[in-house]
Amino acid sequence: MSAIGVIATLRVQPGKEADFEAAFAELAAAVNADEPGNSFYRLFRTDETGTYKVLECYDDAAAVEAHRASTHFREIGARFGPWLAGAPNVERLSAA
């Protein structure tokens, strides 16, 4: 089994940060409660206002797909759309 890391960079429109952070907290709670194949899922602020990084770690490709297909990811993630200032940049990493 080879772990998969994901770093997602999200840019949020000015004034929408609190809404985004609150919704992300709901998403993170659901991921931590309902995704046994995910060992780390956390939002970080960067030094650039409105720019966030999501650090994620999954057991394998099936766990990544389970995350993307989950109801909580689709429903809560859809709420992010109006707050984002562009498409997320997602990097996928393989454990060494």
C-alpha positions, -999 to 999 in steps of 0.1 A, spaced: 0 0 0 14 34 -10 0 65 6 -12 94 -16 -8 130 -5 -28 159 -19 -22 196 -16 -50 217 -28 -45 255 -31 -77 275 -29 -81 313 -34 -111 328 -17 -127 361 -27 -122 390 -3 -148 391 25 -158 354 20 -130 339 41 -152 334 72 -180 317 52 -154 294 35 -136 285 68 -169 277 85 -180 254 56 -146 238 54 -148 230 91 -180 211 84 -163 192 56 -132 183 76 -154 170 104 -173 148 80 -141 135 63 -125 127 97 -157 109 109 -167 90 77 -135 83 57 -114 56 72 -90 57 43 -81 93 50 -55 99 77 -50 137 75 -73 164 62 -67 200 73 -70 236 61 -41 260 65 -40 298 58 -10 310 38 7 343 42 -12 356 12 -47 369 23 -75 347 10 -52 318 0 -55 285 17 -38 251 14 -56 219 22 -32 191 32 -46 156 27 -33 120 31 -50 89 19 -42 52 22 -45 45 -15 -62 55 -48 -95 39 -37 -96 62 -6 -90 93 -28 -119 82 -51 -141 75 -20 -134 110 -8 -143 126 -42 -175 105 -45 -186 111 -9 -219 129 -4 -203 153 21 -175 163 -3 -200 169 -32 -226 188 -11 -203 209 11 -178 214 -16 -205 228 -39 -210 256 -14 -174 268 -20 -180 278 -56 -194 313 -51 -166 321 -26 -136 310 -47 -116 333 -69 -108 307 -95 -104 270 -98 -85 251 -71 -49 240 -79 -46 203 -69 -12 186 -66 -12 148 -61 19 132 -44 31 97 -40 47 85 -8 84 77 -11 
